[in-house]
């Protein structure tokens, strides 16, 4: 759980800060935030692997809370990889995506991860007692 937060936290914060840097046209900050997003997105790929290994060990692979978490993780990864990162890259190349739209999509990515974190902590319906 801690590894997931450490891997996903920075990309979530950096993605959320990027639209403001775009509005200010702060290219240096935009480059730094994009680099953080790209690096931690790659590190974040390990999160589902560790999550599945832990779930298997706990015997909860079929639990609804885990399945929902995994689906939301895939959706969050798709939003980041297919929409947010390409929009950031376009902004760095001088194409000006709408900062408000990028902010909304970054917010959606953050919301998805927040729900996953809550599900991983609360584990509704779990009978493992842990």
VOPADO-586834 format. One record per atom (N, C-alpha, C): residue number from 0; residue in one letter; x, y, z. Coordinates in Angstrom, 3 decimals. Layout:
N
{pos: NUM code: A px: X py: Y pz: Z}
...
This chain:
130
{pos: 0 code: X px: 0.826 py: -1.195 pz: 0.000}
{pos: 0 code: X px: 0.000 py: 0.000 pz: 0.000}
{pos: 0 code: X px: 0.867 py: 1.254 pz: 0.000}
{pos: 1 code: X px: 1.893 py: 1.258 pz: 0.824}
{pos: 1 code: X px: 2.777 py: 2.423 pz: 0.873}
{pos: 1 code: X px: 3.465 py: 2.615 pz: -0.483}
{pos: 2 code: X px: 3.902 py: 1.508 pz: -1.102}
{pos: 2 code: X px: 4.557 py: 1.612 pz: -2.412}
{pos: 2 code: X px: 3.622 py: 2.240 pz: -3.435}
{pos: 3 code: X px: 2.350 py: 1.887 pz: -3.376}
{pos: 3 code: X px: 1.380 py: 2.458 pz: -4.312}
{pos: 3 code: X px: 1.259 py: 3.961 pz: -4.114}
{pos: 4 code: X px: 1.183 py: 4.382 pz: -2.875}
{pos: 4 code: X px: 1.050 py: 5.814 pz: -2.594}
{pos: 4 code: X px: 2.306 py: 6.565 pz: -3.003}
{pos: 5 code: X px: 3.475 py: 5.978 pz: -2.724}
{pos: 5 code: X px: 4.736 py: 6.622 pz: -3.089}
{pos: 5 code: X px: 4.898 py: 6.694 pz: -4.603}
{pos: 6 code: X px: 4.463 py: 5.663 pz: -5.309}
{pos: 6 code: X px: 4.606 py: 5.653 pz: -6.768}
{pos: 6 code: X px: 3.574 py: 6.530 pz: -7.462}
{pos: 7 code: X px: 2.357 py: 6.549 pz: -6.958}
{pos: 7 code: X px: 1.283 py: 7.261 pz: -7.639}
{pos: 7 code: X px: 1.115 py: 8.697 pz: -7.136}
{pos: 8 code: X px: 1.461 py: 8.954 pz: -5.895}
{pos: 8 code: X px: 1.300 py: 10.294 pz: -5.330}
{pos: 8 code: X px: 1.967 py: 11.396 pz: -6.145}
{pos: 9 code: X px: 3.257 py: 11.242 pz: -6.479}
{pos: 9 code: X px: 3.916 py: 12.321 pz: -7.222}
{pos: 9 code: X px: 3.309 py: 12.593 pz: -8.598}
{pos: 10 code: X px: 2.923 py: 11.548 pz: -9.318}
{pos: 10 code: X px: 2.334 py: 11.771 pz: -10.640}
{pos: 10 code: X px: 0.971 py: 12.448 pz: -10.497}
{pos: 11 code: X px: 0.242 py: 12.114 pz: -9.455}
{pos: 11 code: X px: -1.061 py: 12.736 pz: -9.231}
{pos: 11 code: X px: -0.907 py: 14.229 pz: -8.938}
{pos: 12 code: X px: 0.042 py: 14.566 pz: -8.078}
{pos: 12 code: X px: 0.272 py: 15.976 pz: -7.743}
{pos: 12 code: X px: 0.810 py: 16.734 pz: -8.952}
{pos: 13 code: X px: 1.793 py: 16.155 pz: -9.636}
{pos: 13 code: X px: 2.389 py: 16.838 pz: -10.790}
{pos: 13 code: X px: 1.369 py: 17.053 pz: -11.907}
{pos: 14 code: X px: 0.528 py: 16.040 pz: -12.154}
{pos: 14 code: X px: -0.506 py: 16.196 pz: -13.186}
{pos: 14 code: X px: -1.477 py: 17.306 pz: -12.813}
{pos: 15 code: X px: -1.790 py: 17.413 pz: -11.532}
{pos: 15 code: X px: -2.695 py: 18.463 pz: -11.074}
{pos: 15 code: X px: -2.087 py: 19.853 pz: -11.146}
{pos: 16 code: X px: -0.768 py: 19.953 pz: -11.028}
{pos: 16 code: X px: -0.094 py: 21.252 pz: -11.071}
{pos: 16 code: X px: 0.174 py: 21.735 pz: -12.497}
{pos: 17 code: X px: 0.189 py: 20.808 pz: -13.451}
{pos: 17 code: X px: 0.552 py: 21.151 pz: -14.824}
{pos: 17 code: X px: -0.368 py: 22.207 pz: -15.448}
{pos: 18 code: X px: -1.700 py: 22.090 pz: -15.313}
{pos: 18 code: X px: -2.561 py: 23.109 pz: -15.949}
{pos: 18 code: X px: -2.278 py: 24.539 pz: -15.465}
{pos: 19 code: X px: -1.955 py: 24.692 pz: -14.189}
{pos: 19 code: X px: -1.639 py: 26.040 pz: -13.696}
{pos: 19 code: X px: -0.346 py: 26.557 pz: -14.321}
{pos: 20 code: X px: 0.645 py: 25.680 pz: -14.460}
{pos: 20 code: X px: 1.893 py: 26.075 pz: -15.119}
{pos: 20 code: X px: 1.627 py: 26.417 pz: -16.584}
{pos: 21 code: X px: 0.718 py: 25.693 pz: -17.211}
{pos: 21 code: X px: 0.341 py: 25.976 pz: -18.596}
{pos: 21 code: X px: -0.309 py: 27.353 pz: -18.713}
{pos: 22 code: X px: -1.205 py: 27.662 pz: -17.783}
{pos: 22 code: X px: -1.865 py: 28.984 pz: -17.807}
{pos: 22 code: X px: -0.841 py: 30.109 pz: -17.662}
{pos: 23 code: X px: 0.187 py: 29.882 pz: -16.823}
{pos: 23 code: X px: 1.236 py: 30.893 pz: -16.617}
{pos: 23 code: X px: 2.291 py: 30.861 pz: -17.722}
{pos: 24 code: X px: 2.206 py: 29.862 pz: -18.601}
{pos: 24 code: X px: 3.196 py: 29.652 pz: -19.662}
{pos: 24 code: X px: 4.595 py: 29.483 pz: -19.075}
{pos: 25 code: X px: 4.683 py: 28.798 pz: -17.944}
{pos: 25 code: X px: 5.957 py: 28.539 pz: -17.265}
{pos: 25 code: X px: 6.552 py: 27.250 pz: -17.840}
{pos: 26 code: X px: 7.280 py: 27.387 pz: -18.932}
{pos: 26 code: X px: 7.814 py: 26.225 pz: -19.663}
{pos: 26 code: X px: 8.749 py: 25.372 pz: -18.812}
{pos: 27 code: X px: 9.574 py: 25.997 pz: -17.982}
{pos: 27 code: X px: 10.490 py: 25.216 pz: -17.143}
{pos: 27 code: X px: 9.711 py: 24.327 pz: -16.177}
{pos: 28 code: X px: 8.716 py: 24.902 pz: -15.527}
{pos: 28 code: X px: 7.918 py: 24.113 pz: -14.597}
{pos: 28 code: X px: 7.116 py: 23.045 pz: -15.350}
{pos: 29 code: X px: 6.621 py: 23.384 pz: -16.523}
{pos: 29 code: X px: 5.873 py: 22.407 pz: -17.315}
{pos: 29 code: X px: 6.760 py: 21.209 pz: -17.663}
{pos: 30 code: X px: 8.010 py: 21.471 pz: -18.061}
{pos: 30 code: X px: 8.940 py: 20.375 pz: -18.388}
{pos: 30 code: X px: 9.202 py: 19.506 pz: -17.165}
{pos: 31 code: X px: 9.415 py: 20.133 pz: -16.028}
{pos: 31 code: X px: 9.679 py: 19.385 pz: -14.795}
{pos: 31 code: X px: 8.471 py: 18.540 pz: -14.405}
{pos: 32 code: X px: 7.295 py: 19.127 pz: -14.441}
{pos: 32 code: X px: 6.084 py: 18.390 pz: -14.068}
{pos: 32 code: X px: 5.812 py: 17.244 pz: -15.035}
{pos: 33 code: X px: 6.042 py: 17.466 pz: -16.321}
{pos: 33 code: X px: 5.855 py: 16.390 pz: -17.301}
{pos: 33 code: X px: 6.845 py: 15.258 pz: -17.059}
{pos: 34 code: X px: 8.090 py: 15.606 pz: -16.730}
{pos: 34 code: X px: 9.095 py: 14.581 pz: -16.448}
{pos: 34 code: X px: 8.684 py: 13.757 pz: -15.227}
{pos: 35 code: X px: 8.205 py: 14.418 pz: -14.190}
{pos: 35 code: X px: 7.724 py: 13.711 pz: -12.995}
{pos: 35 code: X px: 6.581 py: 12.770 pz: -13.374}
{pos: 36 code: X px: 5.645 py: 13.266 pz: -14.161}
{pos: 36 code: X px: 4.508 py: 12.439 pz: -14.577}
{pos: 36 code: X px: 4.973 py: 11.207 pz: -15.351}
{pos: 37 code: X px: 5.891 py: 11.405 pz: -16.292}
{pos: 37 code: X px: 6.356 py: 10.275 pz: -17.108}
{pos: 37 code: X px: 7.108 py: 9.243 pz: -16.279}
{pos: 38 code: X px: 8.032 py: 9.706 pz: -15.438}
{pos: 38 code: X px: 8.847 py: 8.777 pz: -14.637}
{pos: 38 code: X px: 7.980 py: 8.007 pz: -13.649}
{pos: 39 code: X px: 7.121 py: 8.718 pz: -12.925}
{pos: 39 code: X px: 6.303 py: 8.037 pz: -11.926}
{pos: 39 code: X px: 5.179 py: 7.217 pz: -12.548}
{pos: 40 code: X px: 4.779 py: 7.548 pz: -13.761}
{pos: 40 code: X px: 3.799 py: 6.702 pz: -14.458}
{pos: 40 code: X px: 4.415 py: 5.337 pz: -14.737}
{pos: 41 code: X px: 5.675 py: 5.324 pz: -15.144}
{pos: 41 code: X px: 6.373 py: 4.056 pz: -15.382}
{pos: 41 code: X px: 6.529 py: 3.290 pz: -14.072}
{pos: 42 code: X px: 6.946 py: 3.985 pz: -13.009}
{pos: 42 code: X px: 7.072 py: 3.321 pz: -11.703}
{pos: 42 code: X px: 5.719 py: 2.803 pz: -11.222}
{pos: 43 code: X px: 4.670 py: 3.540 pz: -11.554}
{pos: 43 code: X px: 3.327 py: 3.153 pz: -11.141}
{pos: 43 code: X px: 2.847 py: 1.861 pz: -11.779}
{pos: 44 code: X px: 3.503 py: 1.434 pz: -12.860}
{pos: 44 code: X px: 3.129 py: 0.169 pz: -13.490}
{pos: 44 code: X px: 3.344 py: -1.015 pz: -12.545}
{pos: 45 code: X px: 4.229 py: -0.849 pz: -11.585}
{pos: 45 code: X px: 4.492 py: -1.928 pz: -10.618}
{pos: 45 code: X px: 3.372 py: -2.059 pz: -9.596}
{pos: 46 code: X px: 2.581 py: -1.023 pz: -9.420}
{pos: 46 code: X px: 1.539 py: -1.035 pz: -8.396}
{pos: 46 code: X px: 0.536 py: -2.177 pz: -8.605}
{pos: 47 code: X px: -0.043 py: -2.343 pz: -9.803}
{pos: 47 code: X px: -0.975 py: -3.462 pz: -9.978}
{pos: 47 code: X px: -0.306 py: -4.829 pz: -9.801}
{pos: 48 code: X px: 0.952 py: -4.935 pz: -10.193}
{pos: 48 code: X px: 1.666 py: -6.203 pz: -10.041}
{pos: 48 code: X px: 1.784 py: -6.565 pz: -8.561}
{pos: 49 code: X px: 2.240 py: -5.603 pz: -7.750}
{pos: 49 code: X px: 2.338 py: -5.844 pz: -6.312}
{pos: 49 code: X px: 0.958 py: -6.056 pz: -5.699}
{pos: 50 code: X px: -0.019 py: -5.304 pz: -6.178}
{pos: 50 code: X px: -1.381 py: -5.436 pz: -5.666}
{pos: 50 code: X px: -1.956 py: -6.814 pz: -5.916}
{pos: 51 code: X px: -1.759 py: -7.323 pz: -7.114}
{pos: 51 code: X px: -2.261 py: -8.659 pz: -7.426}
{pos: 51 code: X px: -1.527 py: -9.732 pz: -6.622}
{pos: 52 code: X px: -0.227 py: -9.576 pz: -6.460}
{pos: 52 code: X px: 0.542 py: -10.544 pz: -5.663}
{pos: 52 code: X px: 0.064 py: -10.547 pz: -4.210}
{pos: 53 code: X px: -0.178 py: -9.368 pz: -3.667}
{pos: 53 code: X px: -0.673 py: -9.267 pz: -2.290}
{pos: 53 code: X px: -2.074 py: -9.843 pz: -2.177}
{pos: 54 code: X px: -2.925 py: -9.533 pz: -3.138}
{pos: 54 code: X px: -4.302 py: -10.049 pz: -3.119}
{pos: 54 code: X px: -4.319 py: -11.568 pz: -3.214}
{pos: 55 code: X px: -3.451 py: -12.119 pz: -4.033}
{pos: 55 code: X px: -3.378 py: -13.576 pz: -4.147}
{pos: 55 code: X px: -2.957 py: -14.192 pz: -2.813}
{pos: 56 code: X px: -1.966 py: -13.586 pz: -2.189}
{pos: 56 code: X px: -1.481 py: -14.082 pz: -0.900}
{pos: 56 code: X px: -2.575 py: -13.989 pz: 0.173}
{pos: 57 code: X px: -3.391 py: -12.948 pz: 0.102}
{pos: 57 code: X px: -4.472 py: -12.766 pz: 1.074}
{pos: 57 code: X px: -5.705 py: -13.593 pz: 0.727}
{pos: 58 code: X px: -5.750 py: -14.128 pz: -0.486}
{pos: 58 code: X px: -6.894 py: -14.912 pz: -0.908}
{pos: 58 code: X px: -8.131 py: -14.090 pz: -1.213}
{pos: 59 code: X px: -7.934 py: -12.888 pz: -1.750}
{pos: 59 code: X px: -9.068 py: -11.993 pz: -2.013}
{pos: 59 code: X px: -9.210 py: -11.634 pz: -3.493}
{pos: 60 code: X px: -8.610 py: -12.425 pz: -4.374}
{pos: 60 code: X px: -8.638 py: -12.094 pz: -5.805}
{pos: 60 code: X px: -10.047 py: -11.945 pz: -6.367}
{pos: 61 code: X px: -11.016 py: -12.640 pz: -5.812}
{pos: 61 code: X px: -12.384 py: -12.561 pz: -6.323}
{pos: 61 code: X px: -13.256 py: -11.550 pz: -5.607}
{pos: 62 code: X px: -12.711 py: -10.837 pz: -4.621}
{pos: 62 code: X px: -13.512 py: -9.869 pz: -3.873}
{pos: 62 code: X px: -13.882 py: -8.669 pz: -4.740}
{pos: 63 code: X px: -15.108 py: -8.224 pz: -4.572}
{pos: 63 code: X px: -15.626 py: -7.119 pz: -5.383}
{pos: 63 code: X px: -14.784 py: -5.865 pz: -5.245}
{pos: 64 code: X px: -14.391 py: -5.516 pz: -4.025}
{pos: 64 code: X px: -13.611 py: -4.287 pz: -3.807}
{pos: 64 code: X px: -12.302 py: -4.323 pz: -4.583}
{pos: 65 code: X px: -11.703 py: -5.497 pz: -4.698}
{pos: 65 code: X px: -10.442 py: -5.614 pz: -5.431}
{pos: 65 code: X px: -10.679 py: -5.503 pz: -6.939}
{pos: 66 code: X px: -11.712 py: -6.147 pz: -7.416}
{pos: 66 code: X px: -12.027 py: -6.091 pz: -8.850}
{pos: 66 code: X px: -12.339 py: -4.652 pz: -9.263}
{pos: 67 code: X px: -13.142 py: -3.961 pz: -8.452}
{pos: 67 code: X px: -13.461 py: -2.557 pz: -8.746}
{pos: 67 code: X px: -12.184 py: -1.720 pz: -8.727}
{pos: 68 code: X px: -11.318 py: -1.966 pz: -7.754}
{pos: 68 code: X px: -10.052 py: -1.228 pz: -7.671}
{pos: 68 code: X px: -9.192 py: -1.452 pz: -8.906}
{pos: 69 code: X px: -9.141 py: -2.682 pz: -9.376}
{pos: 69 code: X px: -8.322 py: -2.983 pz: -10.548}
{pos: 69 code: X px: -8.902 py: -2.323 pz: -11.808}
{pos: 70 code: X px: -10.223 py: -2.343 pz: -11.940}
{pos: 70 code: X px: -10.854 py: -1.687 pz: -13.091}
{pos: 70 code: X px: -10.573 py: -0.184 pz: -13.052}
{pos: 71 code: X px: -10.720 py: 0.421 pz: -11.880}
{pos: 71 code: X px: -10.449 py: 1.860 pz: -11.749}
{pos: 71 code: X px: -8.981 py: 2.179 pz: -12.004}
{pos: 72 code: X px: -8.102 py: 1.272 pz: -11.620}
{pos: 72 code: X px: -6.674 py: 1.448 pz: -11.875}
{pos: 72 code: X px: -6.401 py: 1.467 pz: -13.382}
{pos: 73 code: X px: -7.033 py: 0.563 pz: -14.109}
{pos: 73 code: X px: -6.869 py: 0.524 pz: -15.568}
{pos: 73 code: X px: -7.422 py: 1.803 pz: -16.199}
{pos: 74 code: X px: -8.580 py: 2.255 pz: -15.722}
{pos: 74 code: X px: -9.168 py: 3.490 pz: -16.252}
{pos: 74 code: X px: -8.256 py: 4.681 pz: -15.954}
{pos: 75 code: X px: -7.731 py: 4.758 pz: -14.720}
{pos: 75 code: X px: -6.823 py: 5.853 pz: -14.357}
{pos: 75 code: X px: -5.571 py: 5.823 pz: -15.224}
{pos: 76 code: X px: -5.014 py: 4.643 pz: -15.436}
{pos: 76 code: X px: -3.821 py: 4.526 pz: -16.273}
{pos: 76 code: X px: -4.123 py: 4.963 pz: -17.702}
{pos: 77 code: X px: -5.293 py: 4.611 pz: -18.203}
{pos: 77 code: X px: -5.683 py: 5.013 pz: -19.554}
{pos: 77 code: X px: -5.838 py: 6.526 pz: -19.650}
{pos: 78 code: X px: -6.467 py: 7.138 pz: -18.666}
{pos: 78 code: X px: -6.627 py: 8.598 pz: -18.668}
{pos: 78 code: X px: -5.254 py: 9.267 pz: -18.667}
{pos: 79 code: X px: -4.361 py: 8.765 pz: -17.817}
{pos: 79 code: X px: -3.027 py: 9.350 pz: -17.747}
{pos: 79 code: X px: -2.247 py: 9.125 pz: -19.043}
{pos: 80 code: X px: -2.184 py: 7.884 pz: -19.479}
{pos: 80 code: X px: -1.339 py: 7.543 pz: -20.618}
{pos: 80 code: X px: -1.876 py: 7.961 pz: -21.977}
{pos: 81 code: X px: -3.188 py: 7.970 pz: -22.102}
{pos: 81 code: X px: -3.777 py: 8.262 pz: -23.417}
{pos: 81 code: X px: -4.265 py: 9.693 pz: -23.574}
{pos: 82 code: X px: -4.439 py: 10.403 pz: -22.465}
{pos: 82 code: X px: -4.987 py: 11.757 pz: -22.566}
{pos: 82 code: X px: -4.087 py: 12.799 pz: -21.900}
{pos: 83 code: X px: -3.782 py: 12.607 pz: -20.605}
{pos: 83 code: X px: -3.047 py: 13.634 pz: -19.859}
{pos: 83 code: X px: -1.617 py: 13.799 pz: -20.381}
{pos: 84 code: X px: -0.860 py: 12.707 pz: -20.450}
{pos: 84 code: X px: 0.531 py: 12.820 pz: -20.914}
{pos: 84 code: X px: 0.635 py: 13.339 pz: -22.350}
{pos: 85 code: X px: -0.198 py: 12.850 pz: -23.289}
{pos: 85 code: X px: -0.128 py: 13.434 pz: -24.638}
{pos: 85 code: X px: -0.486 py: 14.929 pz: -24.663}
{pos: 86 code: X px: -1.435 py: 15.355 pz: -23.858}
{pos: 86 code: X px: -1.785 py: 16.783 pz: -23.810}
{pos: 86 code: X px: -0.634 py: 17.600 pz: -23.230}
{pos: 87 code: X px: 0.025 py: 17.059 pz: -22.215}
{pos: 87 code: X px: 1.194 py: 17.750 pz: -21.658}
{pos: 87 code: X px: 2.293 py: 17.864 pz: -22.713}
{pos: 88 code: X px: 2.540 py: 16.776 pz: -23.411}
{pos: 88 code: X px: 3.572 py: 16.757 pz: -24.449}
{pos: 88 code: X px: 3.240 py: 17.785 pz: -25.541}
{pos: 89 code: X px: 1.963 py: 17.837 pz: -25.938}
{pos: 89 code: X px: 1.547 py: 18.806 pz: -26.952}
{pos: 89 code: X px: 1.797 py: 20.228 pz: -26.464}
{pos: 90 code: X px: 1.517 py: 20.481 pz: -25.205}
{pos: 90 code: X px: 1.745 py: 21.819 pz: -24.645}
{pos: 90 code: X px: 3.231 py: 22.170 pz: -24.669}
{pos: 91 code: X px: 4.066 py: 21.177 pz: -24.396}
{pos: 91 code: X px: 5.508 py: 21.429 pz: -24.412}
{pos: 91 code: X px: 6.029 py: 21.695 pz: -25.820}
{pos: 92 code: X px: 5.351 py: 21.170 pz: -26.828}
{pos: 92 code: X px: 5.751 py: 21.379 pz: -28.215}
{pos: 92 code: X px: 5.128 py: 22.640 pz: -28.805}
{pos: 93 code: X px: 4.443 py: 23.415 pz: -27.969}
{pos: 93 code: X px: 3.910 py: 24.680 pz: -28.434}
{pos: 93 code: X px: 2.455 py: 24.659 pz: -28.821}
{pos: 94 code: X px: 1.872 py: 23.474 pz: -28.909}
{pos: 94 code: X px: 0.438 py: 23.411 pz: -29.147}
{pos: 94 code: X px: -0.232 py: 23.731 pz: -27.824}
{pos: 95 code: X px: -1.219 py: 24.536 pz: -27.848}
{pos: 95 code: X px: -1.834 py: 24.973 pz: -26.602}
{pos: 95 code: X px: -3.156 py: 24.250 pz: -26.342}
{pos: 96 code: X px: -3.103 py: 23.136 pz: -25.622}
{pos: 96 code: X px: -4.368 py: 22.499 pz: -25.239}
{pos: 96 code: X px: -5.079 py: 23.382 pz: -24.214}
{pos: 97 code: X px: -6.359 py: 23.241 pz: -24.107}
{pos: 97 code: X px: -7.117 py: 24.034 pz: -23.145}
{pos: 97 code: X px: -6.701 py: 23.629 pz: -21.735}
{pos: 98 code: X px: -6.207 py: 24.594 pz: -20.976}
{pos: 98 code: X px: -5.764 py: 24.319 pz: -19.608}
{pos: 98 code: X px: -6.923 py: 23.810 pz: -18.758}
{pos: 99 code: X px: -8.124 py: 24.338 pz: -19.002}
{pos: 99 code: X px: -9.286 py: 23.900 pz: -18.210}
{pos: 99 code: X px: -9.599 py: 22.438 pz: -18.486}
{pos: 100 code: X px: -9.527 py: 22.024 pz: -19.747}
{pos: 100 code: X px: -9.792 py: 20.615 pz: -20.091}
{pos: 100 code: X px: -8.719 py: 19.710 pz: -19.495}
{pos: 101 code: X px: -7.473 py: 20.137 pz: -19.592}
{pos: 101 code: X px: -6.383 py: 19.355 pz: -19.018}
{pos: 101 code: X px: -6.527 py: 19.280 pz: -17.501}
{pos: 102 code: X px: -6.959 py: 20.364 pz: -16.883}
{pos: 102 code: X px: -7.202 py: 20.353 pz: -15.441}
{pos: 102 code: X px: -8.314 py: 19.395 pz: -15.065}
{pos: 103 code: X px: -9.374 py: 19.363 pz: -15.868}
{pos: 103 code: X px: -10.479 py: 18.448 pz: -15.607}
{pos: 103 code: X px: -10.020 py: 16.992 pz: -15.720}
{pos: 104 code: X px: -9.267 py: 16.693 pz: -16.749}
{pos: 104 code: X px: -8.796 py: 15.322 pz: -16.949}
{pos: 104 code: X px: -7.791 py: 14.909 pz: -15.871}
{pos: 105 code: X px: -6.934 py: 15.839 pz: -15.467}
{pos: 105 code: X px: -6.006 py: 15.556 pz: -14.366}
{pos: 105 code: X px: -6.773 py: 15.339 pz: -13.070}
{pos: 106 code: X px: -7.832 py: 16.106 pz: -12.882}
{pos: 106 code: X px: -8.690 py: 15.925 pz: -11.711}
{pos: 106 code: X px: -9.396 py: 14.585 pz: -11.727}
{pos: 107 code: X px: -9.842 py: 14.156 pz: -12.907}
{pos: 107 code: X px: -10.462 py: 12.836 pz: -13.034}
{pos: 107 code: X px: -9.459 py: 11.746 pz: -12.671}
{pos: 108 code: X px: -8.228 py: 11.860 pz: -13.168}
{pos: 108 code: X px: -7.174 py: 10.915 pz: -12.834}
{pos: 108 code: X px: -6.965 py: 10.872 pz: -11.312}
{pos: 109 code: X px: -6.889 py: 12.036 pz: -10.689}
{pos: 109 code: X px: -6.692 py: 12.108 pz: -9.225}
{pos: 109 code: X px: -7.868 py: 11.492 pz: -8.472}
{pos: 110 code: X px: -9.077 py: 11.766 pz: -8.926}
{pos: 110 code: X px: -10.266 py: 11.216 pz: -8.282}
{pos: 110 code: X px: -10.274 py: 9.693 pz: -8.368}
{pos: 111 code: X px: -9.948 py: 9.166 pz: -9.534}
{pos: 111 code: X px: -9.895 py: 7.711 pz: -9.691}
{pos: 111 code: X px: -8.893 py: 7.092 pz: -8.714}
{pos: 112 code: X px: -7.728 py: 7.709 pz: -8.589}
{pos: 112 code: X px: -6.735 py: 7.172 pz: -7.661}
{pos: 112 code: X px: -7.174 py: 7.313 pz: -6.214}
{pos: 113 code: X px: -7.848 py: 8.394 pz: -5.885}
{pos: 113 code: X px: -8.345 py: 8.559 pz: -4.518}
{pos: 113 code: X px: -9.349 py: 7.460 pz: -4.178}
{pos: 114 code: X px: -10.225 py: 7.139 pz: -5.112}
{pos: 114 code: X px: -11.203 py: 6.070 pz: -4.881}
{pos: 114 code: X px: -10.491 py: 4.729 pz: -4.707}
{pos: 115 code: X px: -9.480 py: 4.470 pz: -5.530}
{pos: 115 code: X px: -8.716 py: 3.215 pz: -5.408}
{pos: 115 code: X px: -8.055 py: 3.135 pz: -4.033}
{pos: 116 code: X px: -7.443 py: 4.220 pz: -3.587}
{pos: 116 code: X px: -6.785 py: 4.221 pz: -2.266}
{pos: 116 code: X px: -7.801 py: 3.947 pz: -1.166}
{pos: 117 code: X px: -8.952 py: 4.587 pz: -1.230}
{pos: 117 code: X px: -9.990 py: 4.354 pz: -0.218}
{pos: 117 code: X px: -10.436 py: 2.892 pz: -0.244}
{pos: 118 code: X px: -10.653 py: 2.357 pz: -1.426}
{pos: 118 code: X px: -11.060 py: 0.945 pz: -1.526}
{pos: 118 code: X px: -9.988 py: 0.018 pz: -0.958}
{pos: 119 code: X px: -8.739 py: 0.334 pz: -1.180}
{pos: 119 code: X px: -7.659 py: -0.501 pz: -0.664}
{pos: 119 code: X px: -7.556 py: -0.426 pz: 0.861}
{pos: 120 code: X px: -7.926 py: 0.683 pz: 1.425}
{pos: 120 code: X px: -7.860 py: 0.830 pz: 2.888}
{pos: 120 code: X px: -9.107 py: 0.262 pz: 3.550}
{pos: 121 code: X px: -10.271 py: 0.635 pz: 3.059}
{pos: 121 code: X px: -11.538 py: 0.252 pz: 3.681}
{pos: 121 code: X px: -11.907 py: -1.197 pz: 3.357}
{pos: 122 code: X px: -11.655 py: -1.623 pz: 2.122}
{pos: 122 code: X px: -11.982 py: -2.970 pz: 1.629}
{pos: 122 code: X px: -13.400 py: -3.379 pz: 2.016}
{pos: 123 code: X px: -14.383 py: -2.691 pz: 1.465}
{pos: 123 code: X px: -15.777 py: -2.993 pz: 1.846}
{pos: 123 code: X px: -16.151 py: -4.451 pz: 1.558}
{pos: 124 code: X px: -16.718 py: -5.105 pz: 2.543}
{pos: 124 code: X px: -17.147 py: -6.483 pz: 2.400}
{pos: 124 code: X px: -16.059 py: -7.504 pz: 2.642}
{pos: 125 code: X px: -14.851 py: -7.052 pz: 2.934}
{pos: 125 code: X px: -13.736 py: -7.965 pz: 3.141}
{pos: 125 code: X px: -13.949 py: -8.761 pz: 4.435}
{pos: 126 code: X px: -13.590 py: -10.018 pz: 4.377}
{pos: 126 code: X px: -13.713 py: -10.879 pz: 5.560}
{pos: 126 code: X px: -12.345 py: -11.281 pz: 6.109}
{pos: 127 code: X px: -11.269 py: -10.641 pz: 5.601}
{pos: 127 code: X px: -9.923 py: -11.020 pz: 6.048}
{pos: 127 code: X px: -9.609 py: -10.474 pz: 7.419}
{pos: 128 code: X px: -10.327 py: -9.464 pz: 7.859}
{pos: 128 code: X px: -10.097 py: -8.889 pz: 9.185}
{pos: 128 code: X px: -8.824 py: -8.089 pz: 9.298}
{pos: 129 code: X px: -8.056 py: -7.979 pz: 8.251}
{pos: 129 code: X px: -6.804 py: -7.232 pz: 8.312}
{pos: 129 code: X px: -6.988 py: -5.833 pz: 7.803}
